[in-house]
Amino acid sequence: MARTSGRRKVTVIGAGMVGGVVTQMLAMRDYADVVLVDVVEGMPQGKALDMMQMGTLLGFDSAVTGSNGYDETQGSDVIVITSGIARKPGMSRDDLLRTNMGIVESVTKQVVPGSPDAIVVVVSNPLDAMCHVAFDAAGFTRERVIGMAGVLDSARFRAFIAMELDVSVEDVTAMVLGGHGDTMVPLSRYSTVNGIPIPELMPAERVTAIEQRTAGGGAEIVGLLKTGSAYYAPGMSVVEMVDSLILDKKRVVPCSVLLQGEYGIDGLYVGVPVKLGANGVGQIIELNLTGNESAALKRSSGAVKELVDAMAALKSAAA
Ligand SMILES: NC(=O)c1ccc[n+]([C@@H]2O[C@H](COP(=O)([O-])OP(=O)(O)OC[C@H]3O[C@@H](n4cnc5c(N)ncnc54)[C@H](O)[C@@H]3O)[C@@H](O)[C@H]2O)c1
C-alpha cells in the first residue's frame, strides 16, 4: 500500500548542499512532507530515498520525494528556493547575476501555479536581488516572498559572541540588519547575553572585530572550503524560518523583505526584523537607530539598489 499523508508540504528547489540540509532537517522535524526538486536527473530522487531510509533510524515519518519536475510540488505550504550556481573563478558579477536571475525566475514561474497560496523563502544569491526576481515572478504579496539572510548572519554573530565571552550560545541573541553582503549591519546595541547588551561585556575594539568577522562570515567559510560555500548554518536558518511559518510561531527574526517606506527605504528588499507566522510576514518592526546605524543601513540598501539596477540593465540589454 502506498503511504498517504495529510501533512503540510514544503518544496525545496535545488537539491545541492543547502537544499540537502534544509530537507534533512525539515524531515527530522516530522511535521511536513518535503519535495526536493533539481534539474540534475536522479540526484534529488537519490537524496530523497536516502533520507527516507534514514527516517527508519531516526524515527521520522515525513515523506521525502525527489523530482525533476513540479507535479509533486502541488499544494505546497512553503517553497524554499536554493537553486542557482556559485560564482566561479573569473566569472563577473553580472554573469552570475544573469545566470541566477534566469534560474530563480524560471523555477518560481514553474512552481507557483501549483501552489498559489504558498509562502516563498528565497535563499539563492545574491540574496536580496534574487528576492526581487522571485517577487516579480511569483506575483504574490510582499508578505509571502521572504529572503533568508538575517537569521544566518545573526547566527554567525551569536556564535562569535559566545566564543568571545565563553558563554552558552543559548543565552546569546543578536540582530543583523541590511543586505546580505559585506555591507550588512550587525547591531551590537541590540545583541545581548541574556539581556545584557554586548558593548557592556567586552571592549569596543572586540565588538568591532566581531562585527567585522560577522560581515565577512560567508567569505571566511568559502576561503576555508575552497570549493563551495557554507551550508549547515544556512540550511538550519531556513528551517528556523519554515518552523515559524508552518507552526505559526511568530518568531521575530531578521529577514529580507520588500520595504515600502519602513526605515525610510522604498521598493527594495533589505534585511530588517519581522514577525513570521502562518501568513508570512506578519509585522515589520522598526527599531530606533542611531545616526551611524541608520547611515550604515542606507549604505547597505544602496548596495542592494546597485544590484537591482544592474539586473534592470541586463534585462533591457537582453530585450
Ligand atoms: N542566503 C544565504 O544566506 C545563503 C547561504 C548559503 C548559500 N546561499 C546560496 O544558496 C544557493 C545554493 O547554495 P548551495 O551551496 O546549495 O549550491 P549547490 O551548487 O550545492 O546547489 C545548487 C543546486 O541548484 C540546482 N539548480 C540549478 N539550476 C536549477 C534549476 N533551474 N532548477 C532546479 N535546480 C537547479 C543545481 O543543480 C544544484 O544542485 C547559492 O546561490 C548560494 O550562494 C545563500
The ligand as a MOL file (V3000), in Angstrom:
LIG
                    3D

  0  0  0     0  0            999 V3000
M  V30 BEGIN CTAB
M  V30 COUNTS 44 48 0 0 0
M  V30 BEGIN ATOM
M  V30 1 N 21.0000 33.4600 1.6530 0
M  V30 2 C 22.0240 32.9180 2.2620 0
M  V30 3 O 22.3580 33.2990 3.3760 0
M  V30 4 C 22.7870 31.8060 1.5960 0
M  V30 5 C 23.6300 30.9770 2.3370 0
M  V30 6 C 24.2820 29.9220 1.6890 0
M  V30 7 C 24.0970 29.7380 0.3250 0
M  V30 8 N 23.2930 30.5860 -0.3700 0 CHG=1
M  V30 9 C 23.0600 30.4280 -1.7940 0
M  V30 10 O 22.1940 29.3110 -1.9640 0
M  V30 11 C 22.4000 28.7740 -3.2570 0
M  V30 12 C 22.6360 27.2720 -3.1330 0
M  V30 13 O 23.8680 27.0030 -2.4940 0
M  V30 14 P 24.4220 25.5000 -2.4780 0
M  V30 15 O 25.6760 25.5120 -1.7020 0
M  V30 16 O 23.3210 24.5710 -2.1310 0 CHG=-1
M  V30 17 O 24.7630 25.3030 -4.0350 0
M  V30 18 P 24.8010 23.9300 -4.8400 0
M  V30 19 O 25.5310 24.2250 -6.1100 0
M  V30 20 O 25.2660 22.8250 -3.9770 0
M  V30 21 O 23.2460 23.6490 -5.1910 0
M  V30 22 C 22.5220 24.3740 -6.1230 0
M  V30 23 C 21.6080 23.3850 -6.8380 0
M  V30 24 O 20.7160 24.1200 -7.6970 0
M  V30 25 C 20.4560 23.2570 -8.8010 0
M  V30 26 N 19.8660 24.0010 -9.9120 0
M  V30 27 C 20.4710 24.8180 -10.8150 0
M  V30 28 N 19.5600 25.2570 -11.7030 0
M  V30 29 C 18.3620 24.7350 -11.3450 0
M  V30 30 C 17.0580 24.8380 -11.8680 0
M  V30 31 N 16.7930 25.5730 -12.9480 0
M  V30 32 N 16.0620 24.1390 -11.2650 0
M  V30 33 C 16.3090 23.3640 -10.1660 0
M  V30 34 N 17.5410 23.2280 -9.6300 0
M  V30 35 C 18.5530 23.9040 -10.2170 0
M  V30 36 C 21.8210 22.6620 -9.1320 0
M  V30 37 O 21.7080 21.5090 -9.9420 0
M  V30 38 C 22.3740 22.3800 -7.7320 0
M  V30 39 O 22.0890 21.0540 -7.3210 0
M  V30 40 C 23.5840 29.5330 -3.8660 0
M  V30 41 O 23.0800 30.5890 -4.6960 0
M  V30 42 C 24.2690 30.0960 -2.6450 0
M  V30 43 O 25.0430 31.2350 -2.9460 0
M  V30 44 C 22.6420 31.6100 0.2480 0
M  V30 END ATOM
M  V30 BEGIN BOND
M  V30 1 1 1 2
M  V30 2 2 2 3
M  V30 3 1 2 4
M  V30 4 1 4 5
M  V30 5 2 4 44
M  V30 6 2 5 6
M  V30 7 1 6 7
M  V30 8 2 7 8
M  V30 9 1 8 9
M  V30 10 1 8 44
M  V30 11 1 9 10
M  V30 12 1 9 42
M  V30 13 1 10 11
M  V30 14 1 11 12
M  V30 15 1 11 40
M  V30 16 1 12 13
M  V30 17 1 13 14
M  V30 18 2 14 15
M  V30 19 1 14 16
M  V30 20 1 14 17
M  V30 21 1 17 18
M  V30 22 2 18 19
M  V30 23 1 18 20
M  V30 24 1 18 21
M  V30 25 1 21 22
M  V30 26 1 22 23
M  V30 27 1 23 24
M  V30 28 1 23 38
M  V30 29 1 24 25
M  V30 30 1 25 26
M  V30 31 1 25 36
M  V30 32 1 26 27
M  V30 33 1 26 35
M  V30 34 2 27 28
M  V30 35 1 28 29
M  V30 36 1 29 30
M  V30 37 2 29 35
M  V30 38 1 30 31
M  V30 39 2 30 32
M  V30 40 1 32 33
M  V30 41 2 33 34
M  V30 42 1 34 35
M  V30 43 1 36 37
M  V30 44 1 36 38
M  V30 45 1 38 39
M  V30 46 1 40 41
M  V30 47 1 40 42
M  V30 48 1 42 43
M  V30 END BOND
M  V30 END CTAB
M  END
